[in-house]
């Protein structure tokens, strides 16, 4: 095999493991939630769909 240059520290650095802060997760989910409210015509429909998904996942 050919000799290749060693990897730099930037590539070998591992990403930080763990959970996101709840505020960051909320800020990531809000635009999608707003879009779903517009597409599915209101809060009741979105709540019903979310409930159905929760039941399907066993929660």
C-alpha positions as CSV (number, residue, x, y, z in Angstrom):
1,X,0.0,0.0,0.0
2,X,1.1,3.5,-0.6
3,X,2.2,5.7,2.2
4,X,-0.4,8.4,2.9
5,X,-0.1,11.5,5.0
6,X,-1.3,11.2,8.6
7,X,-4.7,12.6,9.4
8,X,-4.8,16.1,10.8
9,X,-6.2,16.8,14.3
10,X,-9.2,18.5,12.7
11,X,-10.3,15.3,11.1
12,X,-9.6,13.0,14.0
13,X,-11.3,15.1,16.6
14,X,-14.5,13.4,17.7
15,X,-17.7,15.3,18.0
16,X,-19.0,16.0,21.4
17,X,-21.3,13.3,22.5
18,X,-24.4,13.7,24.7
19,X,-27.8,15.3,24.6
20,X,-28.8,18.7,23.2
21,X,-29.9,21.3,25.6
22,X,-33.7,21.3,25.7
23,X,-33.9,25.0,24.5
24,X,-31.8,24.1,21.4
25,X,-34.0,21.2,20.6
26,X,-37.1,23.4,21.0
27,X,-35.6,26.1,18.7
28,X,-34.9,23.4,16.1
29,X,-38.4,22.0,16.3
30,X,-40.4,25.2,16.2
31,X,-40.1,26.0,12.5
32,X,-41.2,22.5,11.6
33,X,-44.1,22.7,14.0
34,X,-45.2,26.1,12.5
35,X,-45.0,24.6,9.0
36,X,-47.1,21.6,10.1
37,X,-49.7,23.9,11.6
38,X,-50.0,25.7,8.2
39,X,-50.0,22.6,6.1
40,X,-52.4,20.5,8.2
41,X,-54.9,23.3,8.7
42,X,-54.8,24.0,12.4
43,X,-53.8,22.9,15.9
44,X,-56.4,20.1,16.3
45,X,-55.2,18.2,13.3
46,X,-51.6,18.4,14.3
47,X,-52.4,17.3,17.9
48,X,-54.4,14.4,16.6
49,X,-51.6,13.3,14.3
50,X,-49.0,13.7,17.1
51,X,-51.2,11.6,19.4
52,X,-51.5,8.9,16.7
53,X,-47.7,8.8,16.3
54,X,-47.2,8.6,20.0
55,X,-49.6,5.6,20.2
56,X,-47.9,3.9,17.3
57,X,-44.5,4.4,19.1
58,X,-46.0,3.0,22.3
59,X,-46.0,6.2,24.4
